[in-house]
Each structure stands twice: as structure tokens, then as C-alpha cells.
Amino acid sequence: MFTGIIEDLGKIISIEKEQENIHLTVESDLTPELKIDQSIAHNGVCLTVVSIHDNQYKVTAIKETLEKTNLHTLKIQDEVNLERAMVLGARLDGHIVQGHVDQIGICTHRQEENGSWRFTFSYDPKLANVTIEKGSITVNGVSLTVVDSTRNGFSVAIIPYTYEHTVFKNIQKDTIVNLEFDVIGKYVKRLTEAY
């Protein structure tokens, strides 16, 4: 379980393919605090630490993860948003995030707005995920509030701190992002469809 509050930007040091899986080696200031078998979210994707060496650690992404997320687009030297699993009893500064990406989205517009930025994303509506204005959404692991909502898209406003300390500074038009929709909203939608 995560909160969508990014702790560090990691850097991809190596990408090793093994059959249909890939092993990512990540360099991060968080590494000394990690342990093997620990869960850590990479652009919102929960992965397990499998080895640690100095300030680098390794995680493995399987075929299904690669097919459903943007991890397959990563290159050496790319930055990724990192968040360790939340500690029970800690403040929930973002919202409840599972680290299970529902689908990818595409940035369709990026605009600077007098000190902040507005990003607009589209996604495939066939998977029946929904957003609502002022509701929560997770984009590449970042907990955000939806500004505008449509049937297959939404926009979010990004403050300077978030812009500088996450991969949002690298997101351009046509960038693929990981989307995790609000878990409470997903359950409410499923319940209303059942009745």
C-alpha cells in the first residue's frame, strides 16, 4: 500500500532482459534504507527489491507488468518516481494507492500557467475506468486531484515542487504514463453496476 507521495527520483542504471522479464537496476538515495523483499513503487508500479549493492538495487518486472505499464519504455539514465510502502499508522498525505496500474494513458497537452503546469491525459475508455472532478488519480505514482474530467481523459494541475521533484518535468506531449484510478471509486462503480 502506498500514498502517492514521491520520496525520491531514481535513475535507471541497467536493464537486463531474461526471457520475457526485465531486471532494472536503480540508483537512489533511498537504497541504504531498503532491504531485500521490500516493496517499492516505480512510476506507480509496485516491484520487489531482489538485490542491493552500494547505492543501487535491482527489481524484476514480468511480462504482464511490462504489457500493462510504461516500464517497457524505460531507457538507461531515465528517472523514475520512487515511493516505499507506507508504514501502518503514518499520515496518509496523498490517497490510498495500491501500486497496481490499471492502464496506461497518454499526455495530450502540457501548458505552463503562471508558475504551475496543467497536464491533460487521455486513456482508453473500453476498460471502463472513470475519474471525477476533485477526485483522486495516480499518474506515474503521484497522487493528484483531477481538475477536469471527461469520458476518456482528465487534467491535473502541478505545483512547482511536484514538477521539480518528480518525473513530471520530463513528461511531454505523447509521453506514456501509468494510471491507477481511485480504489474507492472503482469499488463504488462495480457495486452500482451490479444493481
C-alpha positions in Angstrom: 0.0 0.0 0.0 1.3 3.5 -0.9 0.2 7.1 -0.6 1.3 8.6 -3.9 3.8 10.9 -2.2 7.1 10.5 -4.1 10.2 10.1 -1.9 13.0 10.2 -4.5 13.8 10.2 -8.2 15.7 7.0 -9.0 17.9 6.6 -12.1 17.9 3.5 -14.3 21.5 2.2 -14.4 21.0 -1.0 -16.3 18.2 -3.0 -18.0 18.8 -6.8 -18.4 16.4 -8.9 -20.3 15.8 -12.5 -19.2 13.3 -14.5 -21.2 10.2 -12.3 -21.0 11.2 -10.5 -17.9 13.5 -7.5 -17.4 15.7 -6.7 -14.4 16.0 -3.0 -13.6 19.0 -1.7 -11.6 18.1 1.6 -10.0 20.4 4.1 -8.3 18.7 6.0 -5.4 19.4 7.8 -2.2 16.8 5.5 -0.7 18.9 2.4 -1.3 20.6 2.4 2.2 17.1 2.2 3.8 15.9 -0.7 1.6 16.1 -4.4 2.3 15.6 -7.4 0.0 11.9 -8.5 -0.4 10.7 -4.9 0.3 8.1 -3.4 -2.0 8.8 -0.1 -3.7 6.8 1.7 -6.3 8.5 2.7 -9.6 6.3 5.2 -11.5 3.4 3.8 -9.5 4.3 0.1 -10.2 4.9 -2.0 -7.1 8.1 -4.1 -7.5 10.1 -6.2 -5.1 13.7 -5.5 -4.3 15.7 -8.6 -5.2 19.3 -7.4 -4.6 21.2 -4.4 -3.2 24.7 -3.2 -3.8 26.0 0.1 -2.5 23.6 2.8 -3.6 21.9 0.6 -6.3 19.2 -2.1 -6.1 17.6 -4.4 -8.5 13.9 -5.2 -9.2 12.3 -7.5 -11.7 9.3 -6.8 -14.0 7.4 -9.7 -15.5 5.7 -9.9 -18.9 2.3 -8.8 -17.7 3.7 -5.8 -15.9 5.6 -4.8 -19.0 2.5 -5.1 -21.1 0.2 -3.1 -18.8 2.6 -0.3 -17.7 5.1 2.2 -19.2 8.1 0.3 -17.7 8.8 -1.2 -21.1 9.6 2.3 -22.4 12.4 3.0 -19.8 15.9 3.5 -21.0 19.2 3.7 -19.2 19.6 7.1 -17.4 15.8 7.6 -17.3 14.4 8.9 -14.0 11.6 7.1 -12.2 9.4 8.2 -9.3 10.1 6.1 -6.2 7.9 5.5 -3.1 8.4 2.9 -0.4 5.4 1.1 1.0 3.6 3.1 3.7 4.1 2.4 7.4 1.0 1.5 9.3 0.0 4.4 11.5 1.7 7.0 9.3 -0.1 10.1 7.9 -1.9 9.4 4.6 -0.8 12.6 2.8 -1.9 11.5 -0.6 -4.6 8.9 -1.1 -4.8 5.1 -0.9 -2.6 3.8 -3.7 -2.2 0.1 -4.3 0.8 0.2 -6.7 -1.3 -1.8 -9.3 -1.5 0.2 -12.5 -5.0 0.0 -14.1 -3.9 1.1 -17.6 -1.6 3.5 -19.4 -2.5 7.0 -20.5 -1.0 9.4 -23.0 -0.2 13.1 -22.3 -2.2 15.1 -24.9 -1.4 18.6 -23.6 1.1 20.3 -21.3 0.8 24.0 -20.5 2.6 26.4 -18.1 0.1 28.5 -16.2 1.9 31.4 -14.4 4.0 29.3 -12.0 2.1 26.0 -12.2 1.6 23.5 -15.0 -1.5 21.8 -16.4 -1.2 18.3 -17.9 -4.0 16.6 -19.8 -4.1 12.9 -20.3 -6.3 10.6 -22.4 -6.9 6.9 -21.8 -8.8 4.0 -23.5 -12.4 4.2 -22.2 -13.0 0.5 -23.1 -11.6 -0.6 -19.7 -14.4 1.4 -18.0 -12.2 3.4 -15.6 -13.5 6.7 -14.5 -12.4 10.0 -13.0 -14.4 12.7 -11.4 -13.6 16.4 -10.8 -11.9 16.9 -7.5 -11.4 13.1 -7.2 -8.1 11.3 -6.8 -5.9 9.9 -9.6 -2.4 8.4 -9.6 -0.2 9.4 -12.5 3.3 7.6 -12.6 2.8 7.0 -8.9 2.0 10.6 -8.0 -1.2 11.2 -6.0 -3.1 14.1 -7.7 -6.5 15.8 -7.8 -8.5 15.7 -11.0 -9.2 19.2 -12.3 -11.3 18.4 -15.4 -12.8 15.0 -16.2 -14.2 13.6 -19.5 -15.2 10.1 -20.6 -11.7 9.2 -21.7 -9.5 11.9 -20.1 -8.7 14.3 -17.4 -6.3 17.1 -16.5 -4.3 17.8 -13.4 -2.5 20.9 -12.0 1.1 20.5 -10.9 2.7 22.8 -8.4 6.4 23.8 -8.8 7.6 21.4 -6.1 5.9 18.4 -7.6 7.2 19.5 -11.1 10.8 19.7 -9.9 10.9 16.6 -7.7 9.1 14.0 -9.9 9.2 12.9 -13.5 6.5 15.4 -14.4 9.4 17.7 -15.6 10.1 15.1 -18.2 6.6 14.5 -19.4 5.9 15.9 -22.9 3.0 15.5 -25.3 2.6 11.8 -26.3 4.5 10.6 -23.2 3.0 7.3 -22.0 2.2 7.3 -18.2 0.9 4.8 -15.7 -2.6 5.4 -14.3 -4.1 4.0 -11.2 -7.7 5.1 -10.6 -9.1 5.7 -7.2 -9.7 2.3 -5.5 -12.8 3.5 -3.6 -14.2 4.9 -6.9 -13.6 1.5 -8.5 -15.5 -0.4 -5.8 -18.4 2.1 -5.9 -18.6 1.8 -9.7 -18.6 -2.0 -9.5 -21.3 -2.0 -6.9 -23.6 0.3 -8.8 -23.1 -1.7 -12.0 -24.2 -4.8 -10.1 -27.5 -3.2 -9.2 
